Amino acid sequence: MSLRYYLYALVAAVVVYLVRELRRRRLRVNPRLPELTMDEAVELWRKGGGKDPDAALLPESLRSAPEGPVLEAAVRVAREAEQRSLRAASSRQAIREAILAQATLALKLEAICARDERARAALVKGYQPGMEELLGEGARICHASWRLLRCYGRLKFDDAAPEDWFHRYVRLARPYIREKVRLAEAAIVEMDEGARRFAEIYDLLLADLKKEALAAPPKKRFVRPDLPEA
């Protein structure tokens, strides 16, 4: 009986050790290509056909590799972000900020595209009937931009993993932004003061989400929020 007890204790100790070791290795920051340039990241991403674990955050229609003008515009955005990061106190944090900026703009453009023409005209300065396709192209460029930047961050800084700070941000920000756009429309079109105040609350929520995303440790995984994404 005593021997069996010690065997059980030994097995339990081994299991605990293995679990801790696996977790330590998973969280260890170990960049594959710390000297990577953005142009090299673009080529690697192209060779992979645009396949990456972040594609799951996108609608099915946007998961394939972008081409033509959308890809060219995204590469320009990514190169500019790289140059800013090289001048920043923390290159990794600067790339995170660029990723969040592009993702946020993409989600806003998507939310606006989902409204009718009257709402779009109220929400977008200079909007003219029929410009929905331009808004949609802008959203596609932003999505392609953050995907390129995430590829760069994954390889250069080991700062991208499934269910990490970015996945959490997108999954929470998408419904927040959708509701904020709806409230902003009501505030402008219907002169609804209550809607305007609630829209401002969503601005504060998004600002807090951004701060949390920027402060999160690399590769830390978060529980998927129980919120609608579509």
N, C-alpha and C positions, 0 to 999 in steps of 0.2 A: 504493500500500500504506500509506504514511504517512497519507494523507488518510482512508482507511478506518478506520485505527486511531483517529484523532482523533474521527471521527464516532461510533464505538462508545463511546469514553470520554465523549463529550458526552451520548449517550443514557443511559449508565449513571449519570452524574451527575444528569441530570434525573429519572430514576426514583428514585434515592436521595432527592433533595430532595422529590419528591412524596410518597413513603412517609413521610418524617419529618414533613412538613406535615400530612398526613392524621392521623397519630398525635397530633401536637400539638393539632390541633383537636378530635379525639375526646376527649382527656384534659382539655381546658380546661374549667374549672368556670364555667358561664355560666347562672345560674338564669333561668328564663323569667318567674317571678312572685315576686320576692323579698319582696314585701309581702303575700303570700297568707295568709289566715286559714284555720283548719281548716274552718269552715262553708263557705267558698268552695270548698275542696278537695273536700268531701263532695258539693257540688252538681255540680262538674265531673266527679267520678267517677260519680255517678248518671247524668248525661247521656251518659256514655260507655258506659253499660250494664254497668259493672263490668269492661270489657275493659282489660287491662293486660298488659305483658310478663311480669309475675310469675305470672300464672295458670298458666303451664306447670309451676310447681312443685307444683301441686295435682292431686289426682285429678280425672278428667273430671267427676264428679258435683258438684264444688265450684267449678267455674270460672265458672259464671254469677253474675250480680250477686245478692248476698243481699237478702232482703226481710223485711218484718215485724219481729218481735221481735229476730231476729238482727242485722239492720241497725241497729235502734235501739240495741241494746246496744253494737255496735261503734262507733257514732258517739259514745256516751258515753265509751267508753274512749279514743278518739282525741282528744276534746276535753280530757279530763283530762291526757293526755300533752302536748298543746299547752301547757296552763297550766304544767305542770312545766318544759317546755323554755324558756318565757319567763323563768323564774326562774333557770335554770341558767347556768353560766359559758359553756357552748357549747350553743346551741339545737340545732345539727345533731347533736352527739353525744348529747344527751338524747333526740332522736327516734330515733336508731339504737338506743339502749338499750331504748326502748319497743318498737320493732319486734322486736328480738331476744327480749325477754321474752314478747311475745305469740306469736311463732313457736315458741319453745321449749315453752310451755305447750300450744299446739295439738298439737305432735308428741307430747308426753307423753300427752295425753288420747287421741289416736289409738292410740298403742301400748297403752294400758290397755284401750281398747275392743276391741282385737284379741284380748285374753286371754279366758278363760272366767269364769263368774260367781265361782268360788272364788277365782281370782286377783284379780279386781277387788275383792272383799270384803277381801282381804288388803292390797291396795295402796292403797285409798282409805278413809280413816277415815270411818265413818258410812255406808258403802255398803250399800244394801239390794238384794235381787234385783229386777230390772226397771228399775234406774236407768241402764241402758246408754244409753237415749235422751237422758237429761240430760247424760251425759258427751259424747255425740256433739254435742249442741247447744252445749255449752261449747267444743268444738273448732272448730265452725263460727263461733262468735262471735270466737274468737281469730284464726282465719284471716282473717275479714273485717276485724278490727281492724288487723292488720299490713298488709293490702292498702291500707286507707285511709291509714295512716301512710306507707306507701311512696309513694303518690300525692302526698301532702303533701311528703315529702322530695324527690321528683323535681322538683316544680314550684318549690318554695321554695328548695331548696339545691342543686339539680342533683346529687343524691346517690343516684341510682338508675340502673342500666344493666344490660343482659343480662350474665350471668356475672360479676357484681361480687361484692363482699364478702358480700352477703346470699344470693345464689344459692349461693355456695360454702358458707356456713354451713349452709343448709338441707340441701343435698345430703350433707354430711358428718354433720350432727347427726341426721338422720332414722335412719340405720342404727345410730348410736351409742345413741340413745335407745331404739330398739326392743330392742337387746341389753341395755341397762342395765335396762329394765323386766323382761325375761325373767329376768335374774340376781337382781333384787330379789325377784321372785316366788319363785324357788328358795330364796333366803336366808330368807324369811319362812315360806313354807309347808313347806319341807323342812328348815329349820334348817341350811342348807348354808353353812358358814363360808367356804369357798372362793368360793362365788358372791357372798357379801357383799363380800369383798375385791376381786373383779373389778368389781363394781358401782361401788365407790368409785373404781376406776381410770377408769371411763367418766365419772364426775363430774369428774375432773381433766381428761380430754380435752375435755369440753364447756366447762369453764372456760377452757382454752387457746384453744379455737375462738372463744369470745366475745371474748377479748382481741385476737385477731388481726383479728376482724371490726371491732371498734371502732377499731383502729389503721390499718386499710387506707385508702389514699387514695381519694377519690371517683372513681368511674368506672373504676378499674383493673379489668381483666378477668383472670380466673383460668382456668386449664385445668380443664375439668370432671373431677372425681375419678372414678376407675374403681371405683365402689362401687354395690351394689344400692340402688335407691331405693324399690322397692315392698315 
